[in-house]
Amino acid sequence: MNTRLEELVAATRESLERRKRERPLSELERAASARREDRPFAEALSRPGTSLIAEHKRRSPSAGTIREGVGCAEMVRAYERGGAAAVSVLTEEEHFGGSLADLEEARETTALPLLRKDFTIDPYQLYEAKAAGADAVLLVVGSLRPREIGTLYGLAGGLDLDAVVEISNHEELDAALEIDADVIGINNRDLADFSVDIQRTFDLLADVPAGKTVVSESGISSREQIEALEGVGVDAVLVGETLMRAPDPEAAVRELARTEEPTQA
């Protein structure tokens, strides 16, 4: 694990230990088991064309503050009106300005499938995600040991949570295939220096077996890029910063997803 990623995971671990003290696992387990309205996340990515996962992200280590003064619910409603297939909600606190409260707010706002975007390093977080209304979680291969990847992936499935297994190089792809991950996220961002190169998706996709759902993440800002990715078999794209910065997020989603505006009565 590189130094920058270590810093992010260390912050996650510190926040996690605080939350564990504040809320017992037994309480989370009860709340998670009470959730019945699952919305299949992976299924939403397999519809014709390239599905758009629209992300709520207030800030990031590479971009700094992205958008302030706009609530999660307002953005999520715009994403849904624009035609997003699913929504990703950043819940990491220190570096991305997110929270589980954002995830809960999104769940109350939309019927779209929700991805909890965070560094998932502990089973406790899976129960948090389920209890807060997530339909899927992110597993960043670079932040986990091989045994942890398989354990968390299996536990997620047991909770009826889909998992986006995120990779950024061939070694991490091998780890994702080792656990037979159904949804593979290819991060175009190098977590060592935060540089972005969309070519990473094209390079890695060639080694992804048929039948896997592939999501390209980071650095996507135009319809032309999405069409190029669709042309090589990418199933979905995850877009955050471009949408969060857009003056009209609904229109921005509509442009990227190529959805039509609803007919006025």
Secondary structure as UniProt FT lines:
FT   HELIX           3..22
FT   HELIX           25..34
FT   HELIX           41..44
FT   STRAND          51..56
FT   STRAND          59..60
FT   TURN            61..63
FT   STRAND          64..65
FT   HELIX           72..82
FT   STRAND          86..90
FT   TURN            94..96
FT   HELIX           100..109
FT   STRAND          114..117
FT   HELIX           123..132
FT   STRAND          136..140
FT   HELIX           141..143
FT   HELIX           146..158
FT   TURN            159..160
FT   STRAND          162..167
FT   HELIX           170..178
FT   TURN            179..180
FT   STRAND          183..187
FT   TURN            191..193
FT   HELIX           199..205
FT   TURN            206..207
FT   TURN            210..211
FT   STRAND          213..217
FT   HELIX           223..231
FT   TURN            232..233
FT   STRAND          236..239
FT   HELIX           241..245
FT   HELIX           249..257
//
